[in-house]
Amino acid sequence: MLASSNGHPGEPLLRCSHLSRSFGDRLAVDDVSFQIARGETYGLLGPNGAGKTTTIRMVCGLLRKGAGEVTLAGARIDETTHSARARIGYVPQEVALYPDLTARENLRFFGRLYRLTGRSLAERVDETLAVVDLADRADDRVESYSGGMRRRLNIGAALLHRPVLLVLDEPTVGVDPQSRHAILESVHGFGSEGPAVLYTTHYMEEAERICDRVGIMDKGRLVAEGSRRDLVSLVAERDRIELVAKGDLPRFAAAVQKIDGVESADVSDGEVHLVARDGRRLLPRVLDLAEPSGASVSSVEVVEPDLEAVFLHLTGTALRE
């Protein structure tokens, strides 16, 4: 696993405070602040044009800030702090590889830019190829790769020097579902011992799948942040519990309706449909009532509200591309 010994679990490794940036009369990023701990994956979720890319370019010191401050492990980050910026691995939207070189040759080239040599470079290259699942294609030219494979190698190039912060800007745009799955698995596989990860996306399912916390951006502002559960609680939406059952379903539904937290219980077509607060917590109590009520449950599905509902609630519009 590519990891670093810097930072402390649970403590902010990256601190972004009151970032702003304008382009002419357009305010692209407006007073954005967030923190990321070592080993945490933090997602910036929002539509194209929300300010995500501008934000991360300021985080990486690639774009001058209009206002605000970024620190990484206590060191200030801007366009002049080369040593601090070297601790970041940045994966841009556009693939930055040499198509006429093999994967191994590309990684060796980028490794030398990071001043890696000899056995250390060879070991890092092999380790990185394994992490992005390209070891079996290491000596094939990149021009023969699919779009998804190129993006995985692009991530590998950013991991070579074992950064303490990995920044990925929309890494799955334009790739097929299988490649998207592989990329998400690679990022999710870093785990708590890996680098802090800042991940931008406009795909709800990606943010829900791999991010420990999510910041929702719209029109340059960070309108909310937290874990998926934290964000869902903002809209006060309820879980739906769908139970396929046989027996005395009206009696079962009436008994379940009395549980504190169950707001409705209806029966139709051999199913009991519940609306409840924190459905997974209540589910054992619901099932305990089946047999005494003369019912037998054969399957259960808990449908929780998602980040789409949160975004709609906070911005008044559905997430747009």
N, C-alpha and C positions, 0 to 999 in steps of 0.2 A: 504494500500500500504506500502510495506517495503521501507523505505526511511531514509535518514539521513539529519541532519541540517548542516553538514559540507560543506565548500566550498561555492563558489559563482557562480551562473549561468554565463556561458560564460568565466569564468576564468579557466585556467588549474588547475585541481585537481591532475592529474598524469602528471609528466614530465619525459620522458626518453631521455637521452642525450648520443649520440655516443656509443651505446651498441655494444660490440663485444665479440665473444667467439669462441675459436678454440678447436677442439678435435684432438689432434695429429697434423698432417699436414693439416687437413681439416678446413677451416674457415667457421663455420656454420652460424654465424651472423656477418655482416660486417658493422660497423658504422651506426647503426639504431637509428633514433631519431624521436619521435612523442609526442604529448600531447593529453590529454583527459579532457574535462570539466565535471563538475558535471551534471548528468542527460543525458549525451551524450553516444551514443553507437558507438564505434569505431571498425571497422572490420579490421583484418589482413587477407587479401585474398591472397592465393597462393597455389601451389601444395604441396603434401607431400614432405618433404625434403627441403622446401624453407627456413626453419629457424624459423617458427612461434612458435612452442612449445618451442624451446630453448629460444626465446625472452621472452615469457611470464613467463617461469620459472625464468629467471633473474629478471623480473618485480616483481614477488612474493617473491623474496629472497630465492628461493629454489635451485638456482644454482649460483655459484660464477661467477661474471663477469670477462671477460678477460680485458675489459676496459669499461668506461662509468659510468653513474650515473642514479639512479632512485630516485625520490622524490614523496611522496604522501602527499598532503596538507602541503607541506613544510618540511616534515620529510623524512630523507634519508632511503631508503629501501635496505637492503642486508641480507645476511644469518645470521647476528648477531643482527639485530634490531627487537626483538620480539614484542614489543609494537606497532610499526608501522605496522608490518606484520599482526597483529591481526585485523587490519581495512580492510583487504582484504578477500573476499570470493572467494575461488578457486575451480573450477569444472574441474577435470582432465578428460582426454579421457576415462579412465577406471572407471567404476562405483565403488565407495567406500562405500558400504553399507553392513549391516549384514542381509543375506537372511532369517535367522531363526527368526528374530525379525519383528514386525509390523512396518509400516511407523511411527506411533506415537512413538513407542519405540526407533526406530532409531533416530528420531529427538530429543527426550528427552536425549538420550545418547550424541549426538553431542552438544546439548545445555549445558549440564553440563560441557563439555570440554571448552566451552566458559564462564564458571562460571555463567551460568544462573540457577536460582533456583525458587521454589515456584510458585506463581501466575504469575510472569514475564515469567518464562519458559513455563508454560501452555498456556499463551496468545500468546507467540511467535510461539509455535508449531501449535496452531489452525490457526493463521494468515498465517503461511507459507503453511500449507496444502491447504488453500483456494487459495493462490496465484498460486500454481502449480496444482490446480484443482484435488486434491486427497482426499478431505475431506470425500467423501463417501467410500473410501477404506482405511481410516486411521488405522483401527484395523485389517487389513488383513496382513498376513506375506508377506514380500517382495519377497520371493521365488515364490509366486503366481502371481506376477506382470509381465506384458509384458516388453520387453526391453525399450520401450518408456516411460512407467510409472516409471521404475527404474531410467532412466535418469532425468525425471522431479523431482523425489524425491532427486536425487543427487544434483540438482540445489537448491532445498529447503534447504538441509543441509548447503549449503554455504551462504544462506540468513538469517539464524536464528539470527545471532548476528548483523544484520543490518549493513553490511559493507558499507564503502563509495565507494569501488571499487569491482565490481564483474568481475571475469576473467573466461571465459568459453573457453575450448580448444576442438574444434570440437564436440560440444555436441549432434549433430544429426547423427553422423556416425553410420551406421548399423541399423537404426530404420525405421519403416514403414512410408509411407507418412502421415497417420493420426497422428501418434505420433510426427513426425517432425513438422507438422502444430501446434500442441499443444505446443511444446517447443518454437517455434518461437513466437507464440502468447504470451506466458508467458514473454519472454524477451522483446518483443515490448510493452507489457503492463506496464512495469515499468515507461515509460514516463519521462518527464523532471524533475519530483520530486523524481525519484528513484536514485539508485546509478549510478556512472559512470560505463560503461560496456566495457570491452575489449573482443572481440569475434573473435576467429579464425575459419576459414572455407576454404574449397576449392570449395564450391558450390557458383557459381555466383549469383543464384537467392536468396540465403539467404542474401548475402551482400547487394544486391539491395533492399531487402524487409525490413530489420530491422536496417541497419546501417545509422547513420547520416553522417559519413565520413568513407572512406575506405582507408587503406594503402595497396598497392599491393607489395607483396614480391616475389622475385625470386632469387634463388641461394644466399641466405643470405643477400640480400640488399633490402632496401625499395626503389623501383624504381619510385613510384609516390604516392600521397595521395590527398584526397579532397572529396567533395561530388560527388555523381554519375554524376551530370551535369558537375562539374569541370573536372572530369576525362574524360568524353566523349568528352569534348571540346578539349582535348589534341590531339585527332586523327583527328579532323576537319571532322568528318563524318556528314552526313546529315540525317534528318528525312525523312521517306516516308509517304505520305498521300494518303490513298486509299478511293475514294469516289464512292459509288454506286449511279447512277443517271439515269434519263431519259430525253429525249429532245435533244436539239442541243448540244451534248457533244463536238464536235470539236470547236464550237464557244466559249463554256464555257472554254475549255482548253486553247484556244488562249488568252482569256481575263485574265485568271489566270497567264499565262506565263509572263505577263507584270508586275506582282507584284514584287517589289524589295525583293529578298531573295528566290524566286522560281527559281530553276535552270533548271527544265524540267517539262513538262506537256504532258502526252500521253494518248490516248484513246484506250481502247480495251474491247470488250465483256461487254458493258454496265457499264464500270468503267472508272474513270479518275484517273490516277496515277501521283502523284506529287513527286518530290524530292526537299526539301527545307531546308533552315537553320532555326532552331527554329520553327518547324512546328506548335506547339500548339499556339504560339503567332500570327502566320499568319492566322490560321484557320478562325477566324471571317471575315477577309477580303476576303478570298476565298469563303466562303458561301454567302457573300453579293453580289458576282458577278453572282451567279447561276440564279436567276430569271431574271435579265436584259439580260442575255445571252440566255434565253429560255430553261433553264435546271431546273430540280427538283431533289434535293439530298435526298436520302432515308436513307443512312447510311454513317458514317465516321469512319475511323480508322487511328490513328497516330502511326506509328511504329518508335520508337526511337532507336538509336544505343545502345548497351549494354556493360557491362564490359568485355565480351568475346572479343569484338572488341578492347577494350582498351588494354587488356592483350596481345593480338596478336601483336598489334602495338608496345608495349613497349618492349616485350621480343623476338619477332620473332617466337614464338611458341604458339599453343593453350594451354589453361590451362589443365594440365595433372594431373591425380591422382597419 
